[in-house]
Amino acid sequence: MNGEGEASVVNAVRKEQFQFCYDCLLEYVNTHDGNTYCNIQGVGLRQ
């Protein structure tokens, strides 16, 4: 497999991981009432 194909696979996996994390976070936020404070600033931004 050439480098371009490998990068394409890596990008696809990263996109799926991002979507999974986004969906999990959205579900978590939507399951809490409006009176719950949740500080998620900076979560997952480290590389």
mmCIF entry with sequence, helices, sheets and N, C-alpha, C, O atoms, coordinates in Angstrom:
data_MODEL
# 
_entry.id   MODEL 
# 
_entity.id                         1 
_entity.type                       polymer 
_entity.pdbx_number_of_molecules   1 
# 
_entity_poly.entity_id                      1 
_entity_poly.type                           'polypeptide(L)' 
_entity_poly.nstd_linkage                   no 
_entity_poly.nstd_monomer                   no 
_entity_poly.pdbx_seq_one_letter_code       MNGEGEASVVNAVRKEQFQFCYDCLLEYVNTHDGNTYCNIQGVGLRQ 
_entity_poly.pdbx_seq_one_letter_code_can   MNGEGEASVVNAVRKEQFQFCYDCLLEYVNTHDGNTYCNIQGVGLRQ 
_entity_poly.pdbx_strand_id                 A 
# 
loop_
_entity_poly_seq.entity_id 
_entity_poly_seq.num 
_entity_poly_seq.mon_id 
_entity_poly_seq.hetero 
1 1  MET n 
1 2  ASN n 
1 3  GLY n 
1 4  GLU n 
1 5  GLY n 
1 6  GLU n 
1 7  ALA n 
1 8  SER n 
1 9  VAL n 
1 10 VAL n 
1 11 ASN n 
1 12 ALA n 
1 13 VAL n 
1 14 ARG n 
1 15 LYS n 
1 16 GLU n 
1 17 GLN n 
1 18 PHE n 
1 19 GLN n 
1 20 PHE n 
1 21 CYS n 
1 22 TYR n 
1 23 ASP n 
1 24 CYS n 
1 25 LEU n 
1 26 LEU n 
1 27 GLU n 
1 28 TYR n 
1 29 VAL n 
1 30 ASN n 
1 31 THR n 
1 32 HIS n 
1 33 ASP n 
1 34 GLY n 
1 35 ASN n 
1 36 THR n 
1 37 TYR n 
1 38 CYS n 
1 39 ASN n 
1 40 ILE n 
1 41 GLN n 
1 42 GLY n 
1 43 VAL n 
1 44 GLY n 
1 45 LEU n 
1 46 ARG n 
1 47 GLN n 
# 
_struct_asym.id          A 
_struct_asym.entity_id   1 
# 
_struct_conf.conf_type_id            HELX_P 
_struct_conf.id                      HELX_P1 
_struct_conf.pdbx_PDB_helix_id       AA1 
_struct_conf.beg_label_comp_id       GLY 
_struct_conf.beg_label_asym_id       A 
_struct_conf.beg_label_seq_id        3 
_struct_conf.pdbx_beg_PDB_ins_code   ? 
_struct_conf.end_label_comp_id       ASN 
_struct_conf.end_label_asym_id       A 
_struct_conf.end_label_seq_id        30 
_struct_conf.pdbx_end_PDB_ins_code   ? 
_struct_conf.beg_auth_comp_id        GLY 
_struct_conf.beg_auth_asym_id        A 
_struct_conf.beg_auth_seq_id         3 
_struct_conf.end_auth_comp_id        ASN 
_struct_conf.end_auth_asym_id        A 
_struct_conf.end_auth_seq_id         30 
_struct_conf.pdbx_PDB_helix_class    1 
_struct_conf.details                 ? 
_struct_conf.pdbx_PDB_helix_length   28 
# 
_struct_conf_type.id          HELX_P 
_struct_conf_type.criteria    ? 
_struct_conf_type.reference   ? 
# 
loop_
_atom_site.group_PDB 
_atom_site.id 
_atom_site.type_symbol 
_atom_site.label_atom_id 
_atom_site.label_alt_id 
_atom_site.label_comp_id 
_atom_site.label_asym_id 
_atom_site.label_entity_id 
_atom_site.label_seq_id 
_atom_site.pdbx_PDB_ins_code 
_atom_site.Cartn_x 
_atom_site.Cartn_y 
_atom_site.Cartn_z 
_atom_site.occupancy 
_atom_site.B_iso_or_equiv 
_atom_site.pdbx_formal_charge 
_atom_site.auth_seq_id 
_atom_site.auth_comp_id 
_atom_site.auth_asym_id 
_atom_site.auth_atom_id 
_atom_site.pdbx_PDB_model_num 
ATOM 1   N N  . MET A 1 1  ? 0.869   -1.184 0.000  1.00 0.00 ? 1  MET A N  1 
ATOM 2   C CA . MET A 1 1  ? 0.000   0.000  0.000  1.00 0.00 ? 1  MET A CA 1 
ATOM 3   C C  . MET A 1 1  ? 0.903   1.229  0.000  1.00 0.00 ? 1  MET A C  1 
ATOM 4   O O  . MET A 1 1  ? 1.890   1.284  0.733  1.00 0.00 ? 1  MET A O  1 
ATOM 5   N N  . ASN A 1 2  ? 0.562   2.195  -0.812 1.00 0.00 ? 2  ASN A N  1 
ATOM 6   C CA . ASN A 1 2  ? 1.373   3.408  -0.873 1.00 0.00 ? 2  ASN A CA 1 
ATOM 7   C C  . ASN A 1 2  ? 1.034   4.341  0.287  1.00 0.00 ? 2  ASN A C  1 
ATOM 8   O O  . ASN A 1 2  ? 0.053   4.127  0.998  1.00 0.00 ? 2  ASN A O  1 
ATOM 9   N N  . GLY A 1 3  ? 1.837   5.360  0.470  1.00 0.00 ? 3  GLY A N  1 
ATOM 10  C CA . GLY A 1 3  ? 1.636   6.298  1.570  1.00 0.00 ? 3  GLY A CA 1 
ATOM 11  C C  . GLY A 1 3  ? 0.303   6.999  1.519  1.00 0.00 ? 3  GLY A C  1 
ATOM 12  O O  . GLY A 1 3  ? -0.293  7.285  2.557  1.00 0.00 ? 3  GLY A O  1 
ATOM 13  N N  . GLU A 1 4  ? -0.173  7.281  0.318  1.00 0.00 ? 4  GLU A N  1 
ATOM 14  C CA . GLU A 1 4  ? -1.453  7.987  0.177  1.00 0.00 ? 4  GLU A CA 1 
ATOM 15  C C  . GLU A 1 4  ? -2.615  7.130  0.671  1.00 0.00 ? 4  GLU A C  1 
ATOM 16  O O  . GLU A 1 4  ? -3.524  7.635  1.331  1.00 0.00 ? 4  GLU A O  1 
ATOM 17  N N  . GLY A 1 5  ? -2.588  5.856  0.359  1.00 0.00 ? 5  GLY A N  1 
ATOM 18  C CA . GLY A 1 5  ? -3.645  4.947  0.813  1.00 0.00 ? 5  GLY A CA 1 
ATOM 19  C C  . GLY A 1 5  ? -3.645  4.779  2.320  1.00 0.00 ? 5  GLY A C  1 
ATOM 20  O O  . GLY A 1 5  ? -4.700  4.691  2.948  1.00 0.00 ? 5  GLY A O  1 
ATOM 21  N N  . GLU A 1 6  ? -2.442  4.735  2.896  1.00 0.00 ? 6  GLU A N  1 
ATOM 22  C CA . GLU A 1 6  ? -2.334  4.610  4.346  1.00 0.00 ? 6  GLU A CA 1 
ATOM 23  C C  . GLU A 1 6  ? -2.875  5.859  5.039  1.00 0.00 ? 6  GLU A C  1 
ATOM 24  O O  . GLU A 1 6  ? -3.561  5.762  6.057  1.00 0.00 ? 6  GLU A O  1 
ATOM 25  N N  . ALA A 1 7  ? -2.566  7.031  4.485  1.00 0.00 ? 7  ALA A N  1 
ATOM 26  C CA . ALA A 1 7  ? -3.064  8.278  5.067  1.00 0.00 ? 7  ALA A CA 1 
ATOM 27  C C  . ALA A 1 7  ? -4.582  8.325  4.983  1.00 0.00 ? 7  ALA A C  1 
ATOM 28  O O  . ALA A 1 7  ? -5.245  8.822  5.893  1.00 0.00 ? 7  ALA A O  1 
ATOM 29  N N  . SER A 1 8  ? -5.129  7.810  3.893  1.00 0.00 ? 8  SER A N  1 
ATOM 30  C CA . SER A 1 8  ? -6.577  7.801  3.715  1.00 0.00 ? 8  SER A CA 1 
ATOM 31  C C  . SER A 1 8  ? -7.241  6.929  4.784  1.00 0.00 ? 8  SER A C  1 
ATOM 32  O O  . SER A 1 8  ? -8.274  7.302  5.340  1.00 0.00 ? 8  SER A O  1 
ATOM 33  N N  . VAL A 1 9  ? -6.653  5.782  5.066  1.00 0.00 ? 9  VAL A N  1 
ATOM 34  C CA . VAL A 1 9  ? -7.198  4.887  6.090  1.00 0.00 ? 9  VAL A CA 1 
ATOM 35  C C  . VAL A 1 9  ? -7.103  5.548  7.458  1.00 0.00 ? 9  VAL A C  1 
ATOM 36  O O  . VAL A 1 9  ? -8.053  5.502  8.239  1.00 0.00 ? 9  VAL A O  1 
ATOM 37  N N  . VAL A 1 10 ? -5.966  6.161  7.750  1.00 0.00 ? 10 VAL A N  1 
ATOM 38  C CA . VAL A 1 10 ? -5.777  6.830  9.042  1.00 0.00 ? 10 VAL A CA 1 
ATOM 39  C C  . VAL A 1 10 ? -6.796  7.944  9.201  1.00 0.00 ? 10 VAL A C  1 
ATOM 40  O O  . VAL A 1 10 ? -7.392  8.078  10.269 1.00 0.00 ? 10 VAL A O  1 
ATOM 41  N N  . ASN A 1 11 ? -7.011  8.743  8.169  1.00 0.00 ? 11 ASN A N  1 
ATOM 42  C CA . ASN A 1 11 ? -7.992  9.829  8.239  1.00 0.00 ? 11 ASN A CA 1 
ATOM 43  C C  . ASN A 1 11 ? -9.399  9.296  8.442  1.00 0.00 ? 11 ASN A C  1 
ATOM 44  O O  . ASN A 1 11 ? -10.182 9.895  9.180  1.00 0.00 ? 11 ASN A O  1 
ATOM 45  N N  . ALA A 1 12 ? -9.734  8.190  7.807  1.00 0.00 ? 12 ALA A N  1 
ATOM 46  C CA . ALA A 1 12 ? -11.061 7.592  7.970  1.00 0.00 ? 12 ALA A CA 1 
ATOM 47  C C  . ALA A 1 12 ? -11.257 7.111  9.404  1.00 0.00 ? 12 ALA A C  1 
ATOM 48  O O  . ALA A 1 12 ? -12.326 7.301  9.984  1.00 0.00 ? 12 ALA A O  1 
ATOM 49  N N  . VAL A 1 13 ? -10.228 6.490  9.977  1.00 0.00 ? 13 VAL A N  1 
ATOM 50  C CA . VAL A 1 13 ? -10.320 6.006  11.352 1.00 0.00 ? 13 VAL A CA 1 
ATOM 51  C C  . VAL A 1 13 ? -10.452 7.184  12.313 1.00 0.00 ? 13 VAL A C  1 
ATOM 52  O O  . VAL A 1 13 ? -11.260 7.139  13.241 1.00 0.00 ? 13 VAL A O  1 
ATOM 53  N N  . ARG A 1 14 ? -9.671  8.230  12.100 1.00 0.00 ? 14 ARG A N  1 
ATOM 54  C CA . ARG A 1 14 ? -9.750  9.404  12.966 1.00 0.00 ? 14 ARG A CA 1 
ATOM 55  C C  . ARG A 1 14 ? -11.131 10.038 12.901 1.00 0.00 ? 14 ARG A C  1 
ATOM 56  O O  . ARG A 1 14 ? -11.671 10.468 13.921 1.00 0.00 ? 14 ARG A O  1 
ATOM 57  N N  . LYS A 1 15 ? -11.704 10.096 11.699 1.00 0.00 ? 15 LYS A N  1 
ATOM 58  C CA . LYS A 1 15 ? -13.039 10.680 11.546 1.00 0.00 ? 15 LYS A CA 1 
ATOM 59  C C  . LYS A 1 15 ? -14.074 9.841  12.301 1.00 0.00 ? 15 LYS A C  1 
ATOM 60  O O  . LYS A 1 15 ? -14.962 10.386 12.956 1.00 0.00 ? 15 LYS A O  1 
ATOM 61  N N  . GLU A 1 16 ? -13.954 8.517  12.204 1.00 0.00 ? 16 GLU A N  1 
ATOM 62  C CA . GLU A 1 16 ? -14.881 7.643  12.927 1.00 0.00 ? 16 GLU A CA 1 
ATOM 63  C C  . GLU A 1 16 ? -14.714 7.797  14.435 1.00 0.00 ? 16 GLU A C  1 
ATOM 64  O O  . GLU A 1 16 ? -15.701 7.815  15.170 1.00 0.00 ? 16 GLU A O  1 
ATOM 65  N N  . GLN A 1 17 ? -13.473 7.908  14.900 1.00 0.00 ? 17 GLN A N  1 
ATOM 66  C CA . GLN A 1 17 ? -13.231 8.092  16.329 1.00 0.00 ? 17 GLN A CA 1 
ATOM 67  C C  . GLN A 1 17 ? -13.801 9.416  16.802 1.00 0.00 ? 17 GLN A C  1 
ATOM 68  O O  . GLN A 1 17 ? -14.412 9.486  17.868 1.00 0.00 ? 17 GLN A O  1 
ATOM 69  N N  . PHE A 1 18 ? -13.604 10.472 16.011 1.00 0.00 ? 18 PHE A N  1 
ATOM 70  C CA . PHE A 1 18 ? -14.142 11.781 16.368 1.00 0.00 ? 18 PHE A CA 1 
ATOM 71  C C  . PHE A 1 18 ? -15.659 11.720 16.438 1.00 0.00 ? 18 PHE A C  1 
ATOM 72  O O  . PHE A 1 18 ? -16.250 12.236 17.387 1.00 0.00 ? 18 PHE A O  1 
ATOM 73  N N  . GLN A 1 19 ? -16.301 11.102 15.454 1.00 0.00 ? 19 GLN A N  1 
ATOM 74  C CA . GLN A 1 19 ? -17.757 11.014 15.431 1.00 0.00 ? 19 GLN A CA 1 
ATOM 75  C C  . GLN A 1 19 ? -18.263 10.226 16.629 1.00 0.00 ? 19 GLN A C  1 
ATOM 76  O O  . GLN A 1 19 ? -19.271 10.601 17.229 1.00 0.00 ? 19 GLN A O  1 
ATOM 77  N N  . PHE A 1 20 ? -17.578 9.130  16.993 1.00 0.00 ? 20 PHE A N  1 
ATOM 78  C CA . PHE A 1 20 ? -17.963 8.333  18.145 1.00 0.00 ? 20 PHE A CA 1 
ATOM 79  C C  . PHE A 1 20 ? -17.880 9.174  19.421 1.00 0.00 ? 20 PHE A C  1 
ATOM 80  O O  . PHE A 1 20 ? -18.806 9.173  20.232 1.00 0.00 ? 20 PHE A O  1 
ATOM 81  N N  . CYS A 1 21 ? -16.762 9.894  19.594 1.00 0.00 ? 21 CYS A N  1 
ATOM 82  C CA . CYS A 1 21 ? -16.595 10.732 20.791 1.00 0.00 ? 21 CYS A CA 1 
ATOM 83  C C  . CYS A 1 21 ? -17.645 11.835 20.828 1.00 0.00 ? 21 CYS A C  1 
ATOM 84  O O  . CYS A 1 21 ? -18.206 12.127 21.885 1.00 0.00 ? 21 CYS A O  1 
ATOM 85  N N  . TYR A 1 22 ? -17.911 12.445 19.684 1.00 0.00 ? 22 TYR A N  1 
ATOM 86  C CA . TYR A 1 22 ? -18.919 13.508 19.598 1.00 0.00 ? 22 TYR A CA 1 
ATOM 87  C C  . TYR A 1 22 ? -20.290 12.964 19.987 1.00 0.00 ? 22 TYR A C  1 
ATOM 88  O O  . TYR A 1 22 ? -21.013 13.586 20.766 1.00 0.00 ? 22 TYR A O  1 
ATOM 89  N N  . ASP A 1 23 ? -20.643 11.808 19.445 1.00 0.00 ? 23 ASP A N  1 
ATOM 90  C CA . ASP A 1 23 ? -21.946 11.206 19.749 1.00 0.00 ? 23 ASP A CA 1 
ATOM 91  C C  . ASP A 1 23 ? -22.067 10.854 21.229 1.00 0.00 ? 23 ASP A C  1 
ATOM 92  O O  . ASP A 1 23 ? -23.118 11.062 21.837 1.00 0.00 ? 23 ASP A O  1 
ATOM 93  N N  . CYS A 1 24 ? -20.984 10.316 21.811 1.00 0.00 ? 24 CYS A N  1 
ATOM 94  C CA . CYS A 1 24 ? -20.998 9.978  23.236 1.00 0.00 ? 24 CYS A CA 1 
ATOM 95  C C  . CYS A 1 24 ? -21.170 11.218 24.089 1.00 0.00 ? 24 CYS A C  1 
ATOM 96  O O  . CYS A 1 24 ? -21.963 11.225 25.031 1.00 0.00 ? 24 CYS A O  1 
ATOM 97  N N  . LEU A 1 25 ? -20.434 12.264 23.765 1.00 0.00 ? 25 LEU A N  1 
ATOM 98  C CA . LEU A 1 25 ? -20.518 13.508 24.521 1.00 0.00 ? 25 LEU A CA 1 
ATOM 99  C C  . LEU A 1 25 ? -21.905 14.127 24.389 1.00 0.00 ? 25 LEU A C  1 
ATOM 100 O O  . LEU A 1 25 ? -22.468 14.597 25.377 1.00 0.00 ? 25 LEU A O  1 
ATOM 101 N N  . LEU A 1 26 ? -22.451 14.130 23.196 1.00 0.00 ? 26 LEU A N  1 
ATOM 102 C CA . LEU A 1 26 ? -23.776 14.688 22.975 1.00 0.00 ? 26 LEU A CA 1 
ATOM 103 C C  . LEU A 1 26 ? -24.827 13.911 23.769 1.00 0.00 ? 26 LEU A C  1 
ATOM 104 O O  . LEU A 1 26 ? -25.713 14.508 24.379 1.00 0.00 ? 26 LEU A O  1 
ATOM 105 N N  . GLU A 1 27 ? -24.728 12.595 23.762 1.00 0.00 ? 27 GLU A N  1 
ATOM 106 C CA . GLU A 1 27 ? -25.672 11.781 24.535 1.00 0.00 ? 27 GLU A CA 1 
ATOM 107 C C  . GLU A 1 27 ? -25.525 12.058 26.031 1.00 0.00 ? 27 GLU A C  1 
ATOM 108 O O  . GLU A 1 27 ? -26.523 12.151 26.745 1.00 0.00 ? 27 GLU A O  1 
ATOM 109 N N  . TYR A 1 28 ? -24.291 12.191 26.504 1.00 0.00 ? 28 TYR A N  1 
ATOM 110 C CA . TYR A 1 28 ? -24.045 12.486 27.917 1.00 0.00 ? 28 TYR A CA 1 
ATOM 111 C C  . TYR A 1 28 ? -24.659 13.829 28.300 1.00 0.00 ? 28 TYR A C  1 
ATOM 112 O O  . TYR A 1 28 ? -25.323 13.940 29.331 1.00 0.00 ? 28 TYR A O  1 
ATOM 113 N N  . VAL A 1 29 ? -24.439 14.837 27.480 1.00 0.00 ? 29 VAL A N  1 
ATOM 114 C CA . VAL A 1 29 ? -24.969 16.174 27.762 1.00 0.00 ? 29 VAL A CA 1 
ATOM 115 C C  . VAL A 1 29 ? -26.486 16.160 27.745 1.00 0.00 ? 29 VAL A C  1 
ATOM 116 O O  . VAL A 1 29 ? -27.119 16.798 28.586 1.00 0.00 ? 29 VAL A O  1 
ATOM 117 N N  . ASN A 1 30 ? -27.076 15.448 26.806 1.00 0.00 ? 30 ASN A N  1 
ATOM 118 C CA . ASN A 1 30 ? -28.529 15.418 26.677 1.00 0.00 ? 30 ASN A CA 1 
ATOM 119 C C  . ASN A 1 30 ? -29.214 14.603 27.779 1.00 0.00 ? 30 ASN A C  1 
ATOM 120 O O  . ASN A 1 30 ? -30.423 14.728 27.970 1.00 0.00 ? 30 ASN A O  1 
ATOM 121 N N  . THR A 1 31 ? -28.461 13.773 28.505 1.00 0.00 ? 31 THR A N  1 
ATOM 122 C CA . THR A 1 31 ? -29.077 12.974 29.563 1.00 0.00 ? 31 THR A CA 1 
ATOM 123 C C  . THR A 1 31 ? -29.106 13.704 30.898 1.00 0.00 ? 31 THR A C  1 
ATOM 124 O O  . THR A 1 31 ? -29.704 13.210 31.854 1.00 0.00 ? 31 THR A O  1 
ATOM 125 N N  . HIS A 1 32 ? -28.477 14.861 30.983 1.00 0.00 ? 32 HIS A N  1 
ATOM 126 C CA . HIS A 1 32 ? -28.459 15.633 32.224 1.00 0.00 ? 32 HIS A CA 1 
ATOM 127 C C  . HIS A 1 32 ? -29.435 16.799 32.118 1.00 0.00 ? 32 HIS A C  1 
ATOM 128 O O  . HIS A 1 32 ? -29.618 17.386 31.051 1.00 0.00 ? 32 HIS A O  1 
ATOM 129 N N  . ASP A 1 33 ? -30.049 17.114 33.238 1.00 0.00 ? 33 ASP A N  1 
ATOM 130 C CA . ASP A 1 33 ? -31.006 18.214 33.229 1.00 0.00 ? 33 ASP A CA 1 
ATOM 131 C C  . ASP A 1 33 ? -30.263 19.548 33.134 1.00 0.00 ? 33 ASP A C  1 
ATOM 132 O O  . ASP A 1 33 ? -29.039 19.594 33.256 1.00 0.00 ? 33 ASP A O  1 
ATOM 133 N N  . GLY A 1 34 ? -30.991 20.599 32.924 1.00 0.00 ? 34 GLY A N  1 
ATOM 134 C CA . GLY A 1 34 ? -30.411 21.924 32.742 1.00 0.00 ? 34 GLY A CA 1 
ATOM 135 C C  . GLY A 1 34 ? -29.759 22.492 33.982 1.00 0.00 ? 34 GLY A C  1 
ATOM 136 O O  . GLY A 1 34 ? -29.042 23.489 33.898 1.00 0.00 ? 34 GLY A O  1 
ATOM 137 N N  . ASN A 1 35 ? -29.990 21.879 35.135 1.00 0.00 ? 35 ASN A N  1 
ATOM 138 C CA . ASN A 1 35 ? -29.419 22.381 36.375 1.00 0.00 ? 35 ASN A CA 1 
ATOM 139 C C  . ASN A 1 35 ? -28.031 21.801 36.665 1.00 0.00 ? 35 ASN A C  1 
ATOM 140 O O  . ASN A 1 35 ? -27.375 22.200 37.627 1.00 0.00 ? 35 ASN A O  1 
ATOM 141 N N  . THR A 1 36 ? -27.600 20.874 35.842 1.00 0.00 ? 36 THR A N  1 
ATOM 142 C CA . THR A 1 36 ? -26.307 20.239 36.062 1.00 0.00 ? 36 THR A CA 1 
ATOM 143 C C  . THR A 1 36 ? -25.234 21.025 35.335 1.00 0.00 ? 36 THR A C  1 
ATOM 144 O O  . THR A 1 36 ? -25.363 21.322 34.148 1.00 0.00 ? 36 THR A O  1 
ATOM 145 N N  . TYR A 1 37 ? -24.171 21.363 36.058 1.00 0.00 ? 37 TYR A N  1 
ATOM 146 C CA . TYR A 1 37 ? -23.054 22.078 35.455 1.00 0.00 ? 37 TYR A CA 1 
ATOM 147 C C  . TYR A 1 37 ? -22.002 21.063 35.044 1.00 0.00 ? 37 TYR A C  1 
ATOM 148 O O  . TYR A 1 37 ? -21.608 20.207 35.836 1.00 0.00 ? 37 TYR A O  1 
ATOM 149 N N  . CYS A 1 38 ? -21.559 21.163 33.821 1.00 0.00 ? 38 CYS A N  1 
ATOM 150 C CA . CYS A 1 38 ? -20.558 20.240 33.305 1.00 0.00 ? 38 CYS A CA 1 
ATOM 151 C C  . CYS A 1 38 ? -19.474 21.041 32.604 1.00 0.00 ? 38 CYS A C  1 
ATOM 152 O O  . CYS A 1 38 ? -19.744 21.675 31.584 1.00 0.00 ? 38 CYS A O  1 
ATOM 153 N N  . ASN A 1 39 ? -18.258 21.027 33.126 1.00 0.00 ? 39 ASN A N  1 
ATOM 154 C CA . ASN A 1 39 ? -17.155 21.751 32.521 1.00 0.00 ? 39 ASN A CA 1 
ATOM 155 C C  . ASN A 1 39 ? -16.371 20.795 31.633 1.00 0.00 ? 39 ASN A C  1 
ATOM 156 O O  . ASN A 1 39 ? -15.650 19.930 32.130 1.00 0.00 ? 39 ASN A O  1 
ATOM 157 N N  . ILE A 1 40 ? -16.512 20.951 30.328 1.00 0.00 ? 40 ILE A N  1 
ATOM 158 C CA . ILE A 1 40 ? -15.825 20.066 29.389 1.00 0.00 ? 40 ILE A CA 1 
ATOM 159 C C  . ILE A 1 40 ? -14.796 20.831 28.566 1.00 0.00 ? 40 ILE A C  1 
ATOM 160 O O  . ILE A 1 40 ? -14.309 20.319 27.558 1.00 0.00 ? 40 ILE A O  1 
ATOM 161 N N  . GLN A 1 41 ? -14.465 22.024 28.971 1.00 0.00 ? 41 GLN A N  1 
ATOM 162 C CA . GLN A 1 41 ? -13.501 22.829 28.228 1.00 0.00 ? 41 GLN A CA 1 
ATOM 163 C C  . GLN A 1 41 ? -12.146 22.140 28.215 1.00 0.00 ? 41 GLN A C  1 
ATOM 164 O O  . GLN A 1 41 ? -11.616 21.763 29.259 1.00 0.00 ? 41 GLN A O  1 
ATOM 165 N N  . GLY A 1 42 ? -11.602 21.984 27.035 1.00 0.00 ? 42 GLY A N  1 
ATOM 166 C CA . GLY A 1 42 ? -10.279 21.421 26.895 1.00 0.00 ? 42 GLY A CA 1 
ATOM 167 C C  . GLY A 1 42 ? -10.214 19.905 26.898 1.00 0.00 ? 42 GLY A C  1 
ATOM 168 O O  . GLY A 1 42 ? -9.127  19.344 26.765 1.00 0.00 ? 42 GLY A O  1 
ATOM 169 N N  . VAL A 1 43 ? -11.330 19.233 27.044 1.00 0.00 ? 43 VAL A N  1 
ATOM 170 C CA . VAL A 1 43 ? -11.335 17.775 27.073 1.00 0.00 ? 43 VAL A CA 1 
ATOM 171 C C  . VAL A 1 43 ? -10.977 17.241 25.689 1.00 0.00 ? 43 VAL A C  1 
ATOM 172 O O  . VAL A 1 43 ? -11.605 17.616 24.699 1.00 0.00 ? 43 VAL A O  1 
ATOM 173 N N  . GLY A 1 44 ? -9.991  16.386 25.615 1.00 0.00 ? 44 GLY A N  1 
ATOM 174 C CA . GLY A 1 44 ? -9.638  15.733 24.372 1.00 0.00 ? 44 GLY A CA 1 
ATOM 175 C C  . GLY A 1 44 ? -8.887  16.595 23.386 1.00 0.00 ? 44 GLY A C  1 
ATOM 176 O O  . GLY A 1 44 ? -8.761  16.206 22.224 1.00 0.00 ? 44 GLY A O  1 
ATOM 177 N N  . LEU A 1 45 ? -8.384  17.737 23.786 1.00 0.00 ? 45 LEU A N  1 
ATOM 178 C CA . LEU A 1 45 ? -7.680  18.599 22.859 1.00 0.00 ? 45 LEU A CA 1 
ATOM 179 C C  . LEU A 1 45 ? -6.185  18.304 22.805 1.00 0.00 ? 45 LEU A C  1 
ATOM 180 O O  . LEU A 1 45 ? -5.486  18.805 21.924 1.00 0.00 ? 45 LEU A O  1 
ATOM 181 N N  . ARG A 1 46 ? -5.695  17.504 23.728 1.00 0.00 ? 46 ARG A N  1 
ATOM 182 C CA . ARG A 1 46 ? -4.268  17.170 23.716 1.00 0.00 ? 46 ARG A CA 1 
ATOM 183 C C  . ARG A 1 46 ? -3.986  16.185 22.612 1.00 0.00 ? 46 ARG A C  1 
ATOM 184 O O  . ARG A 1 46 ? -4.790  15.294 22.339 1.00 0.00 ? 46 ARG A O  1 
ATOM 185 N N  . GLN A 1 47 ? -2.843  16.346 21.977 1.00 0.00 ? 47 GLN A N  1 
ATOM 186 C CA . GLN A 1 47 ? -2.483  15.403 20.899 1.00 0.00 ? 47 GLN A CA 1 
ATOM 187 C C  . GLN A 1 47 ? -1.186  14.727 21.221 1.00 0.00 ? 47 GLN A C  1 
ATOM 188 O O  . GLN A 1 47 ? -0.712  13.899 20.443 1.00 0.00 ? 47 GLN A O  1 
# 
